[in-house]
Amino acid sequence: MSVREIVKAWEGETLLKENVKFLSQPMKEVQFPLSEHTLEIIKDLKDTANAIPCAGIAANQIGYSERVFVGYKDNNPTTIYKETL
């Protein structure tokens, strides 16, 4: 299991400018077929989403720059890629 730390925009009342800068950067599109690296990101996203209260989580929220999102549908994690939207 690979639960990752969430990249926070705020620490109490302090804005974490470097984190906001990272979270605001354009994300990289993933290529198909999915690489081992992208599959690892998806595993980390699912593990992290299952460990915290959330409706979903994007790859940049756990420190990656790829455009991948894992959300919940009927309480089951669902991976969403740009092509799915």
SVG drawing of the C-alpha trace seen along z (x, -y; Angstrom):
<svg xmlns="http://www.w3.org/2000/svg" viewBox="-24 -33 32 35">
<polyline fill="none" stroke="black" stroke-width="0.4" points="0.0,0.0 1.4,-3.4 -0.5,-6.2 1.0,-9.5 1.0,-12.8 -1.5,-15.4 0.1,-18.5 -1.6,-21.2 -2.4,-24.8 -2.9,-25.9 -1.2,-25.2 -3.6,-26.7 -4.0,-30.3 -0.8,-30.4 -0.9,-30.0 1.8,-27.6 2.9,-29.6 5.2,-26.9 2.5,-24.2 -0.1,-26.5 2.4,-27.2 2.9,-23.4 -0.9,-22.7 -1.5,-25.5 0.9,-24.1 -0.6,-22.5 -0.6,-18.7 1.0,-16.3 -1.3,-14.1 -1.0,-10.4 -0.2,-8.2 -1.9,-4.9 -1.1,-2.2 -0.5,-3.2 3.2,-3.1 4.3,-1.3 4.8,-4.8 1.2,-5.9 -0.1,-2.6 1.9,-3.3 0.4,-6.7 -3.1,-5.2 -2.3,-2.7 -1.0,-5.5 -4.1,-7.6 -6.5,-4.7 -4.5,-3.8 -4.4,-7.4 -8.1,-8.1 -9.1,-5.0 -7.1,-6.2 -8.6,-9.7 -12.1,-11.1 -12.6,-12.4 -14.8,-12.2 -11.8,-11.9 -8.1,-12.9 -6.0,-14.2 -2.4,-13.1 -1.0,-16.6 -2.5,-16.5 -0.1,-13.7 2.9,-15.2 2.7,-13.9 2.3,-16.1 0.3,-13.6 -3.4,-14.3 -5.1,-11.5 -8.0,-11.6 -9.5,-8.9 -13.0,-9.6 -15.7,-7.5 -18.8,-6.1 -21.2,-4.1 -18.4,-4.0 -15.9,-2.4 -12.8,-4.2 -13.0,-5.0 -10.0,-6.2 -10.6,-9.1 -8.3,-10.1 -8.7,-13.2 -10.1,-11.0 -12.9,-9.8 -14.2,-13.4"/>
</svg>
